[in-house]
Every structure is written in C-alpha cells, then in structure tokens.
C-alpha cells in the first residue's frame, strides 16, 4: 500500500510499504477520506508528542476491508471511522474514570500508524460505524468529537452568551454545539471573512472580522459589543495574544476555555486579581476520548452541520502540497486527502 511515512520530523516521503494484516481484535480499514488539521502541522515539526518513524493522520473515514480473529461487531464493506486516542486503562486517572487525563495516553497518527495511508489498522474498540453519513460528513467525526468534549466541559447554562475566537473547522463545530447546548447567543470572531460567512450559514448569531495584528482593537470592539462580557469565551485560534484578551472579555462568574493548540513553551498573562475578584473559571479542553457516539449521533441527526467547510482536496501523493496549503493559503478552510 502507499502511505505518508515520516522518518523524522520534517522528513517524509510518500512510498509503498506492506499492507498490514489485522491481528486478533483488530480491523483493517481501506481509507476513503482523511482530514488534515493544524495538529498535523505541529506533528510535521516534531511537536505534539509525535514519535518517529510515523504514518500521521488522525481524522478519517473508510471501509472495513478485513477483520482479525474475534471481531464480530463489524462486517467487511461497512463504512466506519476511528477514534485515534488510546488510554492505558491502568494509571491513576484511568482508574478514576478520567481516561482523557491518562499518564500514558497515545494516539493513532501521533505515536502509532495513522490514516494518511491507503489502509490502516485499529482495534475494534476504537472503530465506529458511520453508515448513513457521507464521507464528507464522516471525516469530521474526530474534530467534532473534540468539539463535543469541549462543549461538555463547559456545562453550558441555558440563556448564556458565548464568544468563540477562531472560525476554522473547530470553531465552526464548537459554535454549533455551544448554541445547541443552550447558549442564547453565539458570536464567532475570525480573521477570514469567507470563514465567518460559513459560520453565519451554520447558525452563528453574529460574527466579527478581527485583525490578528491589532488585538487591542479586537478587544475594544468586542467589549463595546457586550460591555458586561460574555458568559463563555473560547480561545480556539492557538494565539497567545488572543488568549490574553479572553479573561477581560469574560463576564463576571463566567468561563474562559483554552481550546486552541499552542506550542508547549508558550504562555499568556492573566490578571490574577481579576480572576479572583470576578470569580472567573479558566478551563482547558484537550482532544477527546469518549465522545464519538454522541458526535456521530449529532452528525446523523443533522444537529451538527459540516456543509461548506471543506475547501481543498488533494491526493495522497500531494500530501506536502496539502500541508503547505493548510499552513499558508488564506483561502483554505478544511483540507482533506482523497483516496478514491
């Protein structure tokens, strides 16, 4: 089979390697569509806990091609997706029922072979049926599951106001889930008008076109829009400059969530007295681990929409071009790799 193989950070080739054989309890999946996300850019640079050599890719949809011994809940020919996050089941957090905080957490496409390959292997507990969804819908299962985890972490109160920084695929999904979770108004702030137009079509109540180079103006404009602040403010851009204005834009008693991926060494400042005096809650939301069933249900029911988010499609041989498009093309929203 053909796959993207990194021998080390920044050093990859698209080459032929042996097609894996499913072992007991495993499922072999023929990849149909795989999403490229910002995390893949971090992995390319050798960050985000990446271990090499590696086949990257953690957002996918495909067809069951073969079953290992003991696999009974799937059939060859069924369309499925894969949860790429694996917990150890034995550390203190796993034993406490908090596997997302697992000390030994690993991931397909980060530590083990992922979906930028014609075939991939996953243990049956990580595989989920997506019959009834199109490939363009099902490829969003993983990022939408991450957004679902974030929405669950917020514990949204009916009637809340929300501000989401970031109009990328994650921001689009979060905006919908926050609104469906009970928020009375959702504002999406982003630096690309066409992404904000998509957010509006997918249900955002209002949008704000921000200038990343002038965060002060962004703060002033949004403060003027809602002087008392927003009950929920989500930082989903990965920008520490944007993160620094989130607490000041949070309503007293409200919650600021760090969702965007930064480098491990990056920090941002907060006013400790402000957090203390106004009883602000600051939360983090990392990936997902148990929200695939709820996410697939939301996609299947139509409560979660993905129409218009995919903008660029590439073949596996064009993986390098796909990465560069995601990194630097201002017209790119969701980038995917097609296998058919």
ABEGO torsion letter per residue (X at the ends): XBBBBBABBGBBBBBBBBBBBBBBGBBBBBBABBBBBAAAAAAAAGBGGBBOBBBBEABBBBBBABBBBGBAABBBGBBBBBBABBBAGABAAAAAGBAAABAABBBBGAABBBABBABBBBBAAABBBABGBBAAAAAAAAAAAAAAAAAAAAGBBBGBBBBBBEABAAAAAAAAAAAAAGBABBBBBBABAAAAAAAAAAGBABBBBBBAABAAAAAAAAAAABAAEBABBBBAAGBAAAAAAAAAABBBGBBBBBABBBBAABBBBBBAAAAAAAGBBBBBBBEBAAAAAAAAAAAAAGABBABGABABBBBAAAAAAAAAAAAABAABBBBBBBAX
